[in-house]
Amino acid sequence: MTGFSLPIQAVSGGDFTAWLVEDHSVPVVSLSWSWPGGAALDPPGVEGATSLAMGLLTSGAGDLPETAMAEALRDAAISLNFNGGRDESQGGFRCLTNALPEAVRLARLCMTAPRLDAQPLERGRARALTQARAALETPRGRASRAFWPAAFPGHPIARPTGGTEESLPGLDAAALRAALARQLRQGGLLVTAAGAITPGQLAALLPELFGALPAGDPPGVPPLPMIADFGLKIVPIEAPQSFAIFTQQGLLVADPDWEAAQVVLRILGGGGFSSRLMEEIRTKRGLTYGIYTGFETLLGQGVVLGTVATENARMAETISVLRQEWVRMAAGGPTAEELADAVAFLTGNQPLQFTDSLRIASGLLALRRNGRSMDWLDRRPERLAALIPADTSRVAARLLHPQALSVLVAGQPVGL
């Protein structure tokens, strides 16, 4: 990846620090920020509160009801978004440089004075309830709902991010305000910026944007435990196809073998048609249209997770081949050719992840969440190029444990 570099600067303003990639080639600025917690902060019985509350932040704030807020954002050509995920909540905006003061004003207003008026709240709750019900009508939705409690029983990370049929009807404005009070704090904030903004401008902006938030951190979430070895679990649902989620324990994001493990998983099941699982399960046997596996990053850990869908009558064979390939990779690791191809792709693809200010800000935020240093990206091609087959074979044997591969299938699979 000759010539690629991302000149990241650390900028401090007040009690806040942000990473910045300054680029004045186009008059656009993007900011991204996140708080730890997300849906894992929802107490039992109010699942979906954080997701719903974060999604409603732009539906009116301060003296601007929903329509007035939408018009203010539209008139200034500002894209402003908030969302609540499984283990974090995020916010961000993109705007032209001349609209930056207005973007800051509106984003601050949404975070500090959300209206949560009855009409948008009811509409958002009804939409979430429809989605929760619809998800349970498909094998994919049933599998996803059942997977997390099976993998992490009793842990907050297993709670349904978007809520349930039981929890959503009770989420009134008071419940959403309580969720926002837990999440929207000065502590734990990670902030990144990219585009046509100077370090001085960003330093001045940070306390203006976040200084009115309550002090302190969001409540802590318990560390992620070892993933439960639940073996094979069937979730019955009438459908012509079954959907499977397969998983096993992964690595800490800070593990020195992280990048080698990413290479192994790409070769096994993350590289599209070039992966072993696609070759054996789709190309050779025609069992599925697609199969994927990789790391799902949660609370500083990478959980090995994959998915596949196929006809009910062919799911048993699909899982059998999946297990065979898990064993083969664990026993022998990637070939030299597979390793070279994967490294070439990952190295050449890296600049494409940072093609505009929004993607740069989002990418920087992911780096900060994972505790990376500012030169981590610049040094990554060198680290990847240094990998040899002995390295990835050792990591494959360390990472992949066929006997611990758990599979959850939703559908009516034959022979399982």
Secondary structure, DSSP 8 states (H G I E B T S, - for coil): -TT-----EEEEETTEEEEEEE--SSSEEEEEEEEE-GGGGS-TT-TTHHHHHHHTTTS-BTTB-HHHHHHHHHHTT-EEEEEE-SSEEEEEEEEEGGGHHHHHHHHHHHHH-B---HHHHHHHHHHHHHHHHHHTTSHHHHHHHHHHHHHSTT-GGGS-TT--TTTGGG--HHHHHHHHHHH--STT-EEEEEES--HHHHHHHHHHHHTTS-SS---------------EEEEE---SEEEEEEEEEEEETT-TTHHHHHHHHIIIIISGGGSHHIIIIIITT---S-EEEEEEEETTEEEEEEEEEEEGGGHHHHHHHHHHHHHHHHHH---HHHHHHHHHHHHHHGGGGGSSHHHHHHHHHHHHHTT--TTHHHHHHHHHHT--HHHHHHHHHHH--GGG-EEEEEE--TT-
